[in-house]
Amino acid sequence: MIYLLAVFVPPLGPLFNGQPFSAIFNVVLTVFCLILGLDFNLVLLAVTVHALIAVHMKREQRMYWEVVEAIRRHGVPPG
């Protein structure tokens, strides 16, 4: 669901994912791309790609820390 939000409303994807600085950067990037990309709409794809990458990296980081915390709590799995 957060990925759909990042695709259709790029600044809100990182914001709702807990990344306020990425959301602010995405707003600045959106304004910059709208000013420069009025004739070339593929420039706006950069905004969407940034939002998707930011959301994906944060989710991967959360999963990593969940695994690390589980190993700390329960110990290393056998084998």
C-alpha positions in Angstrom: 0.0 0.0 0.0 2.8 2.4 0.8 4.4 1.7 -2.6 1.2 2.8 -4.3 1.2 6.0 -2.4 4.8 6.5 -3.3 4.0 6.1 -7.0 0.9 8.2 -7.2 1.7 10.9 -4.6 5.5 10.7 -4.3 6.1 13.1 -1.4 3.5 11.4 0.8 5.1 7.9 0.4 8.3 8.7 2.4 6.3 11.0 4.8 3.9 8.2 5.9 6.8 5.8 6.0 8.5 7.8 8.7 11.0 9.7 6.6 10.3 13.4 6.9 13.6 14.6 5.4 13.2 12.4 2.3 9.6 13.8 1.9 10.9 17.4 2.1 13.6 16.5 -0.5 11.0 14.9 -2.6 8.8 18.0 -2.5 11.8 20.1 -3.5 12.6 17.7 -6.3 9.0 17.8 -7.5 9.0 21.5 -7.7 12.3 21.5 -9.5 11.1 18.9 -12.0 7.8 20.7 -12.6 9.6 23.9 -13.4 12.2 22.3 -15.7 10.1 19.5 -17.0 7.1 21.1 -18.4 7.9 20.0 -21.9 9.5 16.7 -20.9 7.3 14.7 -18.6 9.7 11.8 -18.1 11.7 14.1 -15.8 8.9 13.6 -13.3 9.7 9.9 -13.2 12.8 10.8 -11.1 10.5 12.0 -8.3 8.6 8.7 -8.3 11.8 6.7 -8.4 13.3 8.6 -5.5 10.1 8.0 -3.4 10.1 4.2 -4.2 13.8 3.8 -3.4 13.5 5.7 -0.2 10.5 3.7 0.9 12.1 0.4 -0.1 15.4 1.2 1.7 13.6 2.1 5.0 11.5 -1.1 4.9 14.6 -3.2 4.3 16.4 -1.4 7.2 13.4 -2.2 9.5 13.4 -5.8 8.5 17.2 -6.0 9.1 16.8 -4.6 12.6 13.9 -6.9 13.4 16.1 -9.9 12.5 19.0 -8.5 14.6 16.7 -7.9 17.6 15.3 -11.5 17.3 18.8 -12.9 17.2 19.7 -10.9 20.3 16.5 -12.0 22.1 16.5 -15.7 21.2 20.0 -16.4 20.2 21.6 -17.7 17.0 19.5 -20.4 15.3 21.0 -23.9 15.4 22.9 -25.1 12.4 
